[in-house]
Amino acid sequence: MTRRFFKKTLFTLLALAAVIFAGEIACRVKYFRLHGKDVFYMVTPLLKVSQTHKNEHGLFLPDSVADKYGVAVRDYPAWANTGYDRPCLDKMAYSACLDDYLPVSYNSFCWRAPEIAVEKPAGTVRIMVAGGSTMENVYLPDDDLATTHLNALLNDDKGLDKRFEVINTGHTAYDCARINQLLNTKMLIFNPDILLYVEAFNEQVEALAFFQVEQLMLALADKPLIGWLQKRLYLRSMLYTYLIEKYYYSRRENQIAYYQEEPSTECFIKTIGDCRAAGVEFIYVTQPVNLPLLAEDSADLNDEATLRRLADQYYARAKESPGDRALIAMVRGINQRLINRVQSDICRRMGVPVIELLAEFDQHRAAGENLFTDIIHRTCEGEKLLAGGIYEGLKRLWAGSDPAML
């Protein structure tokens, strides 16, 4: 009886182990394919890789730099920072403008920019560009990025007796709060002269759903019992990782995008103040969106009162029809345009330069040019237009134009 029970138990455990093993392999293959054939998900935690892609890599600094400048955080979350040297992954992408597959690369600091030294070279104007996924733009090669074009335009201009270094610090899903954290934790180490702020869309709460889920999962590390398991298995066992992510994503509320104006405004004003305190010139760039300036009924989609009225109307309609993708996109577009207006007005009241690009984008959009891939992300042609608009705006600013309205 005891022997039979032992055999039965053994076979049950072996069968369970086989199921777990098969599930682990299946999840590793799934994550490997989902993340652009990222080898990390196949070999963790047995082997270390030089690069992997983590959804949150904005605060990453190499250990040597973090130690030298006394930065406490190397990556986020710190307890999951094993098995790789840096959490951003180079790849290839197709350029429609250049008709070729070209590199999508990150430098040693996980920024989509050429390699730079921490110490700013003498005689160099260092410009950092902050924003969300529209700046990081992981689907476009390096040669197509607005920051690449802007760097070339500034350095090729013989009338500007300076050397320029344009650094793209954009990070997917970053809003003002995370840009401010990035500024104070990492960017100021590099002693920038100018911060170009190109973000409004991510001030919508729905746009940050990914980070809400991420925070819930990270909070597990501080809980008794499950915290011990989370620290040892998350991103080490891909079966465990899949199950825990599936659970939290399934519990996520399906929110319609809305704008929490008060905390967003407080953060925006703080970021301007933090730049001024550090001797960095803050310049606001109105973030273009795939939305006309005039609606079909001739409503002014750049007027704050009109935008507030439409935002309320579309939000109410979206709640009644949560599956209407076109309606949800319209809600996001209206909110983004409203946030642009609110932030622009704050800048003008505080004497902060504003580079206004909406009218220029609207003209090119009306002419049928392909500038966007969706409501907010730009094509390679859209990136060129953005770079040209910023370049002309900076030249007007440096030529002595009214700094409150370029």
Secondary structure as the mmCIF struct_conf table of DSSP 4:
data_model
#
loop_
_struct_conf.conf_type_id
_struct_conf.id
_struct_conf.beg_label_comp_id
_struct_conf.beg_label_asym_id
_struct_conf.beg_label_seq_id
_struct_conf.end_label_comp_id
_struct_conf.end_label_asym_id
_struct_conf.end_label_seq_id
HELX_RH_AL_P HELX_RH_AL_P1 THR A 2 LEU A 34
TURN_TY1_P TURN_TY1_P1 HIS A 35 GLY A 36
BEND BEND1 LYS A 37 LYS A 37
TURN_TY1_P TURN_TY1_P2 VAL A 39 VAL A 39
HELX_RH_AL_P HELX_RH_AL_P2 PHE A 40 VAL A 43
TURN_TY1_P TURN_TY1_P3 THR A 44 LEU A 46
BEND BEND2 LEU A 47 LEU A 47
STRN STRN1 VAL A 49 GLN A 51
BEND BEND3 ASN A 55 ASN A 55
TURN_TY1_P TURN_TY1_P4 GLY A 58 LEU A 59
HELX_RH_AL_P HELX_RH_AL_P3 ASP A 63 LYS A 68
TURN_TY1_P TURN_TY1_P5 TYR A 69 GLY A 70
BEND BEND4 ALA A 72 ALA A 72
BEND BEND5 ARG A 74 PRO A 77
HELX_RH_3T_P HELX_RH_3T_P1 ALA A 78 ALA A 80
BEND BEND6 GLY A 83 GLY A 83
STRN STRN2 TYR A 84 ARG A 86
BEND BEND7 PRO A 87 PRO A 87
STRN STRN3 LYS A 91 SER A 95
TURN_TY1_P TURN_TY1_P6 ALA A 96 ASP A 99
STRN STRN4 ASP A 100 VAL A 104
TURN_TY1_P TURN_TY1_P7 SER A 108 PHE A 109
BEND BEND8 CYS A 110 CYS A 110
BEND BEND9 ARG A 112 ALA A 113
BEND BEND10 VAL A 118 GLU A 119
HELX_LH_PP_P HELX_LH_PP_P1 LYS A 120 PRO A 121
TURN_TY1_P TURN_TY1_P8 ALA A 122 GLY A 123
STRN STRN5 THR A 124 GLY A 131
BEND BEND11 GLY A 132 GLY A 132
HELX_RH_AL_P HELX_RH_AL_P4 SER A 133 GLU A 136
TURN_TY1_P TURN_TY1_P9 VAL A 138 TYR A 139
BEND BEND12 LEU A 140 LEU A 140
HELX_RH_3T_P HELX_RH_3T_P2 ASP A 142 ASP A 144
HELX_RH_AL_P HELX_RH_AL_P5 ALA A 146 ASP A 156
TURN_TY1_P TURN_TY1_P10 LYS A 158 GLY A 159
BEND BEND13 LEU A 160 LEU A 160
BEND BEND14 LYS A 162 LYS A 162
STRN STRN6 ARG A 163 ASN A 168
TURN_TY1_P TURN_TY1_P11 THR A 172 ALA A 173
HELX_RH_AL_P HELX_RH_AL_P6 CYS A 176 THR A 185
TURN_TY1_P TURN_TY1_P12 LYS A 186 LYS A 186
HELX_RH_3T_P HELX_RH_3T_P3 MET A 187 PHE A 190
BEND BEND15 ASP A 193 ASP A 193
STRN STRN7 ILE A 194 VAL A 198
HELX_RH_3T_P HELX_RH_3T_P4 PHE A 201 GLU A 203
STRN STRN8 GLN A 204 GLN A 204
HELX_RH_3T_P HELX_RH_3T_P5 VAL A 205 LEU A 208
HELX_RH_AL_P HELX_RH_AL_P7 ALA A 209 ALA A 219
HELX_RH_3T_P HELX_RH_3T_P6 LEU A 220 ASP A 222
BEND BEND16 LYS A 223 LYS A 223
TURN_TY1_P TURN_TY1_P13 PRO A 224 LEU A 225
HELX_RH_AL_P HELX_RH_AL_P8 ILE A 226 LEU A 233
TURN_TY1_P TURN_TY1_P14 TYR A 234 ARG A 236
BEND BEND17 SER A 237 SER A 237
HELX_RH_AL_P HELX_RH_AL_P9 MET A 238 ARG A 251
BEND BEND18 ARG A 252 ARG A 252
HELX_LH_PP_P HELX_LH_PP_P2 GLN A 255 ALA A 257
STRN STRN9 TYR A 259 TYR A 259
HELX_RH_AL_P HELX_RH_AL_P10 GLU A 261 ALA A 277
TURN_TY1_P TURN_TY1_P15 ALA A 278 GLY A 279
STRN STRN10 GLU A 281 VAL A 285
HELX_LH_PP_P HELX_LH_PP_P3 THR A 286 PRO A 288
BEND BEND19 ASN A 290 LEU A 291
BEND BEND20 LEU A 293 LEU A 293
STRN STRN11 LEU A 294 LEU A 294
TURN_TY1_P TURN_TY1_P16 GLU A 296 ASP A 297
STRN STRN12 ASP A 300 ASP A 300
TURN_TY1_P TURN_TY1_P17 LEU A 301 ASN A 302
HELX_RH_AL_P HELX_RH_AL_P11 GLU A 304 GLU A 320
TURN_TY1_P TURN_TY1_P18 PRO A 322 GLY A 323
HELX_RH_AL_P HELX_RH_AL_P12 ARG A 325 ARG A 349
TURN_TY1_P TURN_TY1_P19 MET A 350 GLY A 351
STRN STRN13 VAL A 354 ILE A 355
HELX_RH_AL_P HELX_RH_AL_P13 LEU A 358 ALA A 366
TURN_TY1_P TURN_TY1_P20 ALA A 367 GLY A 368
STRN STRN14 PHE A 372 PHE A 372
BEND BEND21 THR A 373 ILE A 376
STRN STRN15 ARG A 378 ARG A 378
HELX_RH_AL_P HELX_RH_AL_P14 CYS A 380 TRP A 398
TURN_TY1_P TURN_TY1_P21 ALA A 399 GLY A 400
TURN_TY1_P TURN_TY1_P22 PRO A 403 ALA A 404
#
